[in-house]
Structures are given as C-alpha cells and as structure tokens.
Amino acid sequence: MFESYKLKELGKFLKSTRINLGFTQKDVEKITGITSDSLRRVEQGQVLLRFDTLILLSMAYKKDLIEDLKVYCNSTRLLSYYTRLEDLIINYRLETLQNLRQDYYDYIKCFEPDTPINYHVECQFEKLLSGISKYNSSTPQDSLEDFIDAMRINNTLFNIYNYHQFKYTVFEMRILLLIALALSTKNEFASSNDMLVYCLKRVNLNRNSTYNEKLLAIKIYFNLSYNYHRIDCHDKAHKYSVKGIDFCNKHYISYGLATLLYRKGIAEFFLNKPKYLMTLNQSLTLLLIEEKESLAKKYIDITYKNYGIPLSLDTLCNISKN
C-alpha cells in the first residue's frame, strides 16, 4: 500500500494546534504521558505518530487527529499514478507511459529532502515503471526480474515458487498479477495460470470490496482467458471470459468488458458456437461507445489476420443507425 506523509506540514499543524490551546510541550506530557522529547520530534516532522499517540493527542487537543491525518497523506496521489499504470495494461495506451514516468519523477522531486516519502514505496514504483516499460517492449520477458524485485522490497524471501506462503496487500496482489503476466511472456503458462487463480481466490470480492479490487478481478479473468487461449484450451478460455463478463455486469462496471467480450467471441469461434460473430461485434460496439476506435481497428486487423474472421466498423455503424 502506498502510505507516505508530509510530516513537516503535519508537525507544524500539531504545533500550532498545541500553541493555540495555550499548552507547552510539558503540559501535553502531563496530560497524555507523551514525553516532551517525543512530541518535539513529532512537531519537527521527524517521525510519524503511532495510533495510540494520535488517540491521546486527539483527547488532549479536542480534535479528531485521525481524520486530520488524511490531509497530510500522499497515498491517494500515489495510487492515482498506479491507476494510470494499470490503464497501460488494459487499454494499451502505451503513449502515456512516458508522461507517467515524467509526472511521477516530478512529483518525487517536489518533496523536501528530509520529507520521508516511504523509501520502499519509491523504489517499488520505479521498479514497476521499469518492468512495465520492458513488458511493452520487444522483449517483454525481461520484465519478470523487475516485477520480482518490486515484490521483494516488502517480501524479501519471495520467489515464483513460494508465492503462496505470503500474505499480500491489494497493491502487492497487483504486483503478483504482473509477475503472472511476465511468466506468460516466457511461455510458462501453467505457472502463470496457477498464480492468476491464486490471485482470484485471494482478492477481496465481497460487498465491501473497493473499485480497485474489482478492477483487479476483471484483469485476472481476462488474463486467465487469454492464457488459456494461447495454449488452445478454448473451453477454459470461454469459461473465464464468461465469468469476467458476469462479474462486470453484476457490479455495473464497463472497464475491461469489451476485451472480455472479445476473448469470449474468439473462444466461441474455436468451440464452433454459432453466436461468436455477434459476441465479437458486441465487443467492437462497446469499444466505439467508449471512444476507443483505434483499439477496435486493431482488433479487426488481428481478427482477420489470425483467424480469417471479417469484421467491419462500417457494418457496426450501419447496424447502430438501423
């Protein structure tokens, strides 16, 4: 999880709050038991408050400091960068990669040298940027080492054989997904699929799951379907594409739905199901609705070149008009 804080600004806020109440650091020590030295370090932005310290200060200052702490947290901004990174994988918007790298490095530079943005977070994100760049290059298999290094920053003993022995945050589950994708580029489909199924079982999909967790599940369904397609297990490719589509419909999410419909249509083609053309056209129609015409054209070219299936945007436009 991306968790880092603007500790200097937080410290100044806490100091001004104390002074406005007319308290000295010694006064706060008498009220809360927090030593003056500990409070001094907090107010100078040298350390992050522990939960129990926040509770004690909240009682002394008559303020909800747990809620105030959110104002000084950078996690939302950092997670927005990862969301953009995810977008590269699902929607193939590779042209945004360079902008993302530059934006992120500019963001890191804006911190004062002694602002302790979590060093592990910074290293981890940089490894992910490097891995994504390699994954979308002519040698995608080179990305595996970067993704494994990113995981080892918080799980030092991690490897592709013992991954099931660890507990993962949602963020780390995303890294595990990327490792599975990198394994598939090395044609290690059995290992990749086992890891993807593991991710699917571990991701939180109850009614309290977050939107990002739902997106993660959709990506897992898609990549399982695609992996099984690549090893000609079209029944399983169909199975996971349908599961993914049902998941999207159940949660009213269109993100990734077009690509899942495409995977379902191709699986239906190989399984000699009569409605494959309708499914493929549904995929293209949804891409047009989402204003992803370039991706729709790419699918049309690939579909004809690889499978001899003729698709046309003109036909879709005529159908929509009628």
Order of alpha helices (4+ residues) and beta strands (2+ residues): alpha-alpha-alpha-alpha-alpha-alpha-alpha-alpha-alpha-alpha-alpha-alpha-alpha-alpha-alpha-alpha-alpha
